[in-house]
Amino acid sequence: MRTKLLMIIFSLDKGGAEKIFSFLANNLDLNKFEIYFLTINKTKKDAFVLRPEVKHIQLDHSRMLFGIYSIYKSINEVNPAVIMSTLSPVNIIVGFMRKLGFFKNSKFILRESSIPSVNNMLAGKHSALLDYLTREMYPVFNALVCQSQDMKLDLIDNYGIDESKIYLINNPSLKSPGLSNDNIDIDIPKDKKILICVGNLRREKGQDRLLKVLQDLKGKIDFQFWIIGDGVKRETLHGLVSEYGLENDVFFLGHKKNVTAYLKHADLFLQGSYYEGFPNALLEANELGVPVVAFNVKGGTKEIVQNGLNGFLVEDNDLEAFRNAILTALKFPFNKQNIIGYVNEKFDESIILNKYEKLILHV
């Protein structure tokens, strides 16, 4: 008899959590699981498509609070053996329902996608409330999946989660179909180094400090810096480009579905994040043999980057060291095939799928 699994996420819009959750829904063994997939917000066009065998329940709520009753009703109708949710607002709502004693026949798995204490701190006026709700709701889950050791320690130290409930499962190295798509909308100069970063244009992603580093590199190397992604900090970053005199060097390419088509032309991937859950874009760059330079911050970055093998880690906020690491990396004899082999061996999707399947069946 197959285990009935209900997966809950806010939407299938672009994002790392959305990518991983859709990957799980599309690849978990259908001989073991009957999969239902609940999205709370209905986007005009989903960034990720589910296979036909997955029963997709689409609600149409723009905010989590508006969808509480619909979520409850959907869970009740499915009556799953296991409920798995991801992203903090969704996890809190699902945890609230469990805390009230609903769905006693179901087991609850939470997949965390950030460093909760840091993420909550950045929530502005809602920081204290979000932190309180995390502390109250997260312990009621039967199991919690963390992508990195830092994430695990954060849940134990700051939220009192029983370590026996926590399972460390990295994100997988996914073989993106974008590899076969070579259509890009920017000319590739032969005489310049191509530097690239991928991620939402938000404060925590640190594109601002990457631009500061590149200001100091102007005149030392010829480069183009491609920024893939969009978000609330776009205008601020455009202002910094003008302030630093980088108008001819930095290109904002917006959101791209075929990210790999751009990554494959890069000489170096730059990650400026102030913290990370588990950096999928960095992993994608390594999948193509592109080395990285990143700050050594809380999260999964340090679990991917091995100095001299697939890139260099720099102490957090040491901009001079980051600048020097870029110069070193552009001359360093990285072995493209070794980078690809390392990532495939450590983060192969079959390894990650097996861990999730064992966890769900164990719970």
N, C-alpha and C positions, 0 to 999 in steps of 0.2 A: 504493500500500500504506500502510495506516495505521500510525502509530507506537504501539507498545504501551507505555502509561504506567502505572506502579504508584505510587499515592500512599499514604503511610504516616503515620498519626497515632495518638496514644494512644486517643482516643475521639471520639465526636461529641456529647459533653456540651457544655453552654454554655461559651462562651469566644470570644475574638476570632480565635485561630488556627483553631479549629474552623469558625467562620463563613466565613472566607476560603477554607479548603481545600475545604469543601463547595460554596462558590460556584464555585470553579474546576472541580471535578468535574462540576457541573451545567451549566456554560456553555462549557467548551472545545469546539472544533469536532469533532463526532463523525466528520466526513468526513476529519479529519486524525489523530484519536487513538482508540485502543481503550483505554478507561479502566478500570483496576482500582483498588479503594479498600480498603486494609487498616486496620482498627481493632483495636487490641490489647486494649482493655477493652470489654466489652459492657455498655452501660448499660441500665437498665430501659426507658427511653424516650429515644431520641436527640432532642437539641434541634434537629438539622438533618436533613432527609430528602434522600436522594439520588435522582436520577431513575432510572427502571427500566433504562436503557441502561448504567448504571455497575454493574460487577460487584463487589459488596460482599462482602469476605471479613471475617468477624467472628470474632476470637479471644475468649477469655474469661479474660484474666489481669488480676488486680488490680494487679500490679506489673510493671514493665518486665523485671526480671531473670528472672521466672518465664516470660516469653514468648519468650526469645531463640531457643530451638530452633524454636518454632512460627513465629516470624517468618522464620527461615532457610528452613524448609520451604515456607512460602507463597511467598516470593520465588522459590525454586527451581522451584516448580510453574508460576508465572506466566511466568517467564523474560522479564522486561520489557526493552525497549530502554532505557528511562529509569526510574529510581527517584527519586521526589521525596518528601522527608520534612520534617517540621516539629516544633518544640518540642525543647528541648535534650536531654532524656533519649533521645528517639527518634533524634535526629540522631547522638548519641554511639554508640548501639547499631548503627545502620546504618553509620556511619563505621568502627566496629570491624570489621564484617564485610568492608568494602572493604579495610581495612588488612591483613586476613588473606589477601586475594587471592581472596575469593569473588566470584562473579558478574562475571567478567571481560568478558562480552559486554554488560554494562549500563553506562550512564553514570549518575552520581549527582548530584542537585541537592539542595542544602540550603536550606530557607527559614528564616531566623532570625526570631524574633518578639520579641526583647528586646535590651537592651544587655548582651552576655555578661559583661563584667567586673563590671558593677554587679549583675546578676542572680546571678552566682556568689558574689559577696561576701556577699549576703544569705542564702545557703544554710546559714548557721550552721556546725555542726561538719563539714559536708561541703564547705565552700567550697573548700579547697585541692585536694581530690580532683576536684571538678567542674571547677575551673579547669585542672587538669592534663589531664583527659580532653578538654576543649574544645581545648586547645592541641595535643594529639596527634591527635585525630580530624578536626577541621574541615578541615585542609589537604588531606586525601585526596580531598575531593569535587571533582568536575569544575567545579561552579559553585555559588556561594552567592548567594542572593537576600536583599537588605537592604531594609527599608522606609523607612529614613531615612539621611541623610548621617552622622549621629552613629554609627549602627550600623555603617556601612561603615568609618569611621575607627577604631572600636573594634576591629574584626576585623583591620585592617591593623596598627595600633600595638601592640596587646596580644597578638595571636595569630599574627602573622607570615603572614597570608593574602596571597597574591599578588593585587594589585589587579586584574589582568586577569581573575581568576576571579569578581570580585564584580559583581553586577548590581543597580542601585538601582531597585526597583519599589515604589511606594507602594501602600497598600491602596486598593481602589476605594470610591467612593460608591455604596452599594447601595440600591436602591429597595425598602425593606422592605414585605412584605405587611401588616405591622402598621398601616400608615397607614389602612386601611379599618376598623380595629377601635377603636371609641370607648369600649369598656367599661373603666372604671377603678374601683378600689375605694376611692376617697377623694373627699371633697367638695372642690370648688374654691371657695375664698372669693373674692368679688368685690373685696374691699377690701384684699387682700394681694398682694404680689409673690411669684411662685412661682419659687423657686430649686431647681435639681435637679443631682444628680450620679449617674452610673451607673458601676458597676464592682464587682469583688469586694472584699469588706471585708478587705483585707490591708494590711500596714504600708506597702508601697510606693505604695499608691493615695492616701495622704495625707488621708483623710477626717478624721483627727484635727486637722490644722491648719485645715481648713475650718471645723470646729466652733469652734475658737478665734477665727477671724476673725468668725464670726457672733455669738459672745458680745459682741464689741466693737461689733457693729452693732445689737444689741438696744436698742430705744428710739429708734434713729435712723430706721429704716424698719420697716414692718409686713411681715412675710414668713412664708412657710412654706418649709421646706427639705425636699425629698423625697430620700431616699437609696434608690436602687434597687440591689439586689445583696445578696449574703450572703457569709459567710466567717468565718474564725477570729477576727477582731477585733470581731465584733458586740457581745459583752458589754463589751469595753473601751470601745467607742464609746458604748454606752448609759450607761456610767458617766460619761463626759465630758459627755453631754447633761445628766445630773442635776447634775454639778458646776458646769456653766456656767449652770444655770437655764433651759435651753432645752426643757423637757419639753413645752410647748405650741406649740413652733415647729418641731420636728424630727420627721419621720415616717420610720420604717424600713419600707419597703414590700416588702423581700425581692426574690427573683429574679422577674422578669417576662418573659414571652415577648413581650408586645405593648408593648415599651419605647416605641415611637413614639407610642402612645396617650397616654402620660404626657408625653413630650417636647413634644408639640404644644401643651400647656397652659403650658409654662414661659416665664417672662420672661427667664431667664438660666441658662446651663449653667456650673457651676463644676467645675474640674478641679484637684485638690490634689496630684496625683501627684509623687513625688520623682524619677521617671524614667518614660519611656514608650517602647515600641517604636514603635507608630503607633496613636494613640488612636481606635479605631473609634467609641466612644460620642460623642466630641467631633464627629467627622465626621457622625454620625447627627443630632446636634442641629443642625448647620449645614444639613443637607439639608432641614430643616423651617424654616429661616430663623431659628433661635434663636441669638443671639450667645453668646459664651463669654468667661469670664475664667479664665486658666490661668497657672500658673507656667512660666517659661522654663527648662525642664530638659532634660537629655539625652534625645534621641529625636526623634520626628517632629512633636511639637506645634508647633514653630516653623516647620515646613514647611506647616502648615495655617493658623495664625492670622496674619492681617494686621491690625495695629492700626488701628482705626477702620473697617475693612471688615466683618469678621465677629466682632470681639471685641477683647480686649486681653490682651497678655502682660505679666506682672509678673516682675521678677527673683526668682530662687529664694529662698524662705523669707522674703521681705520681706512680713510679714503686714500691716503698716500700708498698704503700697502696694496690696496685694490688696484690703483693705477699701475703700480709696479708689477702686480700679478698679471695684468692684461699684457703688458709689454713682454713679460717672460713667456706667457702662454702662446703668444703669437709667433714666438721663435722656437718653442719647445717641440721636440720630436715625438708628439703624441702618435700612437699607433691606432688608426681608425678602427681596424678590425678587433683590436684588443678592447677598445671601449665598448663596441657593440657586443662582443662576447661576454664581457663582464656584466653588463646590464641584463642581457638575456639569461645568463646563468643565475643571477641573484634574484631577479624580479620577473622571471618567466610567468606568463599568465596561468599556466597549468598548475604551478606551485601555489599561487595565490587562490585560485579556484578551489583547489583541494583543501586548503585551510578553511575557507568559508563553508564548504560543504560539511566538513567534519564538525565545525562549530555549530552549525544549524542543527544537524542531526544529534549532536551531543546535548544541546540545550533542550 
